[in-house]
């Protein structure tokens, strides 16, 4: 009789453990899906940030070229003024 009680007690404990393992497995599956979604969102944001950075670099290069052109024009004006002052 005591042996029957022990067997049924152990069987009940194994059933409880098994149900807990099933619950942990289910939660891990849910967590894994959420992590995949988060990683996909992070990847999209990084791609977007990279595109914005590339656009900014292109815009800065354009501004740099414009400043170089303006500097060259001012140098030409300065030379002309120097030439005029030399003639006067």
Buried (B, 14 or more C-beta within 10 A) or exposed (E): EEEEEEEEEEEEEEEEEEEEEEEEEEEEEEEEEEEEEEEEEEEEEEEEEEEEEEEEEEEEEEEEEEEEEEEEEEEEEEEEEEEEEEEE
